[in-house]
Amino acid sequence: TPYHFVTSDRSRRFHGGILAFARSPEHFVDPRNIEASEELDAIGAGYISCLQVLPDHQGHGTGSTLMHRALATILDEHSSGWGVVSNRELLPWYRSLGATIKSPIENRDGLWIVNWTTHNATP
């Protein structure tokens, strides 16, 4: 399921987007990430991927608004959602959105699994 932000004028210019999947397409090497991803798949957590906000729209809340809207829809359907963060410096931002970090900071994948449930998501 794609979620896109576009301008409200006739041009419908793309600002950013995110994709949601029923299951994760990710493959991990670190056993702790493998275990966390299998646990999340087993409970039917929705998978969130490919958050993108165009550079000229970054820093204005577009990504946060997009995540809040996508999370509301995903958590309504699945009650849990997760994704993978490839930039360690973004972990505080994901925490500010209510994510729990499921991966150890140091791991063989250099990727961090983040998870939201209906209990920890911010409105």
C-alpha positions as CSV (number, residue, x, y, z in Angstrom):
1,T,0.0,0.0,0.0
2,P,1.6,3.3,-1.0
3,Y,1.1,6.5,1.0
4,H,2.1,9.6,-0.8
5,F,2.1,13.3,0.0
6,V,1.5,15.6,-2.9
7,T,0.7,19.3,-3.2
8,S,-3.0,20.2,-3.1
9,D,-2.8,22.3,-6.3
10,R,-3.4,20.9,-9.8
11,S,0.3,19.9,-10.2
12,R,0.0,17.3,-7.4
13,R,3.8,17.5,-7.0
14,F,5.3,14.7,-4.9
15,H,6.6,15.7,-1.5
16,G,7.2,12.2,0.0
17,G,5.9,8.8,0.5
18,I,6.0,5.5,2.3
19,L,5.1,1.9,1.4
20,A,3.4,-0.6,3.7
21,F,3.5,-4.4,3.2
22,A,1.8,-7.3,5.0
23,R,5.1,-9.1,5.4
24,S,8.7,-8.0,5.4
25,P,10.9,-8.4,2.4
26,E,14.0,-8.0,4.6
27,H,16.7,-10.6,5.1
28,F,19.0,-10.3,8.1
29,V,22.3,-11.9,9.1
30,D,22.4,-11.0,12.8
31,P,20.6,-13.7,14.7
32,R,19.0,-11.1,17.0
33,N,17.5,-9.3,14.0
34,I,16.4,-12.5,12.5
35,E,14.6,-13.5,15.8
36,A,13.0,-10.0,16.1
37,S,11.7,-10.0,12.5
38,E,10.4,-13.6,12.8
39,E,8.5,-12.6,16.0
40,L,7.0,-9.6,14.3
41,D,6.0,-11.5,11.2
42,A,4.5,-14.3,13.4
43,I,2.1,-11.8,15.1
44,G,1.1,-10.3,11.8
45,A,2.8,-6.9,12.2
46,G,2.5,-4.7,9.2
47,Y,5.8,-3.8,7.6
48,I,6.7,-0.1,6.7
49,S,9.3,0.6,4.2
50,C,10.9,3.2,1.9
51,L,10.1,6.5,3.8
52,Q,11.2,9.2,1.4
53,V,10.8,12.9,1.7
54,L,12.2,15.1,-1.0
55,P,15.1,17.3,0.2
56,D,13.3,20.6,-0.2
57,H,10.5,19.3,2.0
58,Q,12.7,17.8,4.8
59,G,12.8,19.5,8.2
60,H,9.2,20.8,7.8
61,G,7.3,17.9,9.5
62,T,6.4,16.1,6.2
63,G,8.0,12.8,7.3
64,S,6.5,13.0,10.8
65,T,3.0,13.7,9.4
66,L,3.3,11.0,6.8
67,M,4.5,8.5,9.5
68,H,1.6,9.4,11.8
69,R,-1.0,8.9,9.1
70,A,0.5,5.7,7.8
71,L,0.9,4.3,11.4
72,A,-2.7,5.1,12.2
73,T,-3.9,3.1,9.2
74,I,-1.4,0.2,9.7
75,L,-2.1,-0.1,13.4
76,D,-5.8,0.0,12.9
77,E,-5.4,-3.0,10.6
78,H,-2.6,-4.9,12.2
79,S,-2.2,-3.5,15.8
80,S,1.5,-3.6,15.3
81,G,3.9,-2.3,12.6
82,W,7.6,-2.4,12.1
83,G,10.3,-1.2,9.8
84,V,14.1,-1.1,9.4
85,V,16.2,2.0,9.9
86,S,19.5,2.1,7.9
87,N,20.8,5.3,9.4
88,R,21.6,5.0,13.2
89,E,21.4,8.8,13.6
90,L,17.6,8.6,12.8
91,L,16.8,6.3,15.8
92,P,16.0,9.2,18.1
93,W,13.5,10.5,15.5
94,Y,11.8,7.1,15.2
95,R,11.7,7.0,19.1
96,S,10.0,10.4,19.0
97,L,7.3,8.8,16.8
98,G,6.7,6.2,19.5
99,A,8.9,3.4,18.1
100,T,10.6,0.8,20.2
101,I,14.1,-0.2,19.0
102,K,14.1,-4.0,18.7
103,S,17.7,-4.3,17.5
104,P,20.9,-3.9,19.5
105,I,22.8,-0.8,18.6
106,E,25.8,-2.9,17.5
107,N,24.7,-5.6,15.2
108,R,26.1,-7.5,12.1
109,D,23.5,-6.0,9.8
110,G,24.1,-2.4,10.6
111,L,20.3,-2.1,10.5
112,W,17.8,-1.4,13.3
113,I,14.4,-2.9,13.6
114,V,11.8,-0.4,14.9
115,N,8.3,-1.4,16.1
116,W,5.1,0.3,16.9
117,T,2.1,-1.2,18.6
118,T,-1.3,0.4,19.4
119,H,0.1,0.8,22.9
120,N,3.3,2.8,22.0
121,A,2.4,4.8,18.9
122,T,2.1,8.5,19.3
123,P,-1.0,10.3,18.0
